[in-house]
Amino acid sequence: MATANAKRFGELRPTNKDLKDEVTLPTTRRHWFTAALRLLLLSSIVSIAALAQTAGAFGPRLLQAKALFNKGDYSAAAEGFTALTESYPDKPEPWWYLGIVAFQKGEADTATVAFEKLSSLQPERGAGWVMLGLSEFRARRFDPALVHIEQGRFLGGLNNPQIEQLAKLTQAMLCTRIGRFDVALAVLSELAIANVRTSAVVATFGLAALNRAVLLDEVSAADQRLVMEAGQAAWLIAAKQTEQSIAEAEALLQRYPAQSGLHAILATALLRNDRQRSEREFRAELAANPGHFFANVTLASELLEQNRNEDALPFANQAARLVPDRIRS
């Protein structure tokens, strides 16, 4: 899945490892995600008491397939869930479990089909839409993946913080890919406030802050260090670690003085304690990069807050002109 020249991002600095794991499972390690899936499985909407009241053999067969999954026998569990979907195609539970086990096995297409069916049966259930979007992301069907993750998060009810974190990270990656950098940064900020600081989170922060409309596996080896360092500064800003974020942003600008986006990062870090200097940095960014949406919007907002309406108007107008391009993307 990763491109030939893309290497894996390290925890806070690039390494020479392959990026594939971060793209297919963009939070932490696979064993962590297996545990999270099992927790999600066990906390699903179907209780053992409810199953006991189910007519016929459906309940015992479902329990048997679940037991196989919990033992780690995913192939046998998948066979059991598949047979249940064939026998009871209008019951949501087998589709849910089939999707989970297929996702765990890395069978993104099968998981997508299962979660599509589940979501048609239970359109009000946010977890189904989120898992559909995550499956589509792994199948590299990026446009529907973003729609479904956002829909699922809007509906809510996931009831699993770790899967919620994965959904937020994937949403931020997909928003970055299409140039919705402000949305990506807002979603990533939720992770930073919760102290989630994986290499994938930091790298996605870097791409969004630098306005790079690519996925992690599309970052060239030459740009990895810059992306990680920019992401580190942006993460600190979002985590409200003001002094550290200013120091990181200043050092970054010294190392890459001509790099687009770095004045905006420093300006954002300065917003809380030096508004005049922050304004100068935003203006420096826009002098070199007038199409920077976040810089235009933020500077216009800051000037309006200071009742400098005439000064704010050009930046507000420029931001308004940029909006159609962002929507069309």
Secondary structure, 3 states (H helix, E strand, C coil): CCCCCCECCCCCCCCCCECHHHHHCCCCCHHHHHHHHHHHHHCCCCCHHHHHCCCCCHHHHHHHHHHHHHCCCHHHHHHHHHHHHHHCCCCHHHHHHHHHHHHHCCCHHHHHHHHHHHHHHCCCCHHHHHHHHHHHHHCCCHHHHHHHHHHHHHHCCCCCHHHHHHHHHHHHHHHHHCCCHHHHHHHHHHHHHCCCCCHHHHHHHHHHHCCCCCCHHHCCHHHHHHHHHHHHHHHHHHCCCHHHHHHHHHHHHHHCCCCCCHHHHHHHHHCCCCHHHHHHHHHHHHHHCCCCHHHHHHHHHHHHHCCCHHHHHHHHHHHHHHHHHHHHC
